[in-house]
Amino acid sequence: MKRISILAIMSALAMNVFSQNDSIFKCNLYNEEYNVYMKINLYDNNITAPRQEIFGELPGFFGQDNDSRVWLITDAKIVNSNTAKLSIVNDYGSEDLTATLTLDKEGNYILKQVDGSRIKIVEKRKWVKIPTEIKFKKK
């Protein structure tokens, strides 16, 4: 009986580890400093951006709490177990960039803009550039 209990516990722990690994790039992320968020599913590419349904299902998007404009993740490639390469475009299609999204050892997600335009948001009716490297927490 002890063997069965131990085996059941070990199996449950193993399942939990594997399920966490499959959800690294399927989550909602938030940055409190800039009030911005990301909604991503880089595995199934089945996220629809609000009020942007015309673009269909995407790997995800980057948005702001008090603004309806979004930056769409049009392509995503998982490079390794904790890093993905993203192609991002604004909702007008006039600006685009490439970025990496990395899960660090502390459980934070780091979005690093590598090439192209800078992500901009509206703050107090003015355009504000987001830093090229920004930290997100899983929500």
C-alpha positions, 0 to 999 in steps of 0.5 A: 500500500505504501508503494502505491501511495508513493508511486501516486505522489511521484506521478502527480509531481511529475505531471505537475512539472510537465504541465508547468513546462507546457504553460510557460508561453501560455499566460497573461503577463503584467507590468505595474510600472507602465500599466501594460500587459501581454496575453500570449499563447505561443503554442496554439496561436489562438489569441484574438486581440480585443476590437482587432478580430479582423486579424484573426487568431494570433500568438498574442498581443501587448496592450495598455490598461487605459488605451484600446490600441494594441501591438499584435504578436504576428509570429512567435518561435520558441527558441528554447525552454525559456526564450521565444522570438517574437515579431510584433506590429502595431494595430495600424501596421505602420510600425514593427519590431522583433523582440525576445521574451525570456523567463528568468530564474526568478519567474519574471518575463523579460521582453527585450526589443531587439530590432525595429520600432520601439513600442509606444503607449499613450500616457496623459495624452502623450506618446511614451516609448516603453524601455527596450527591456521591460519586466513582466510578472505572470498574472 
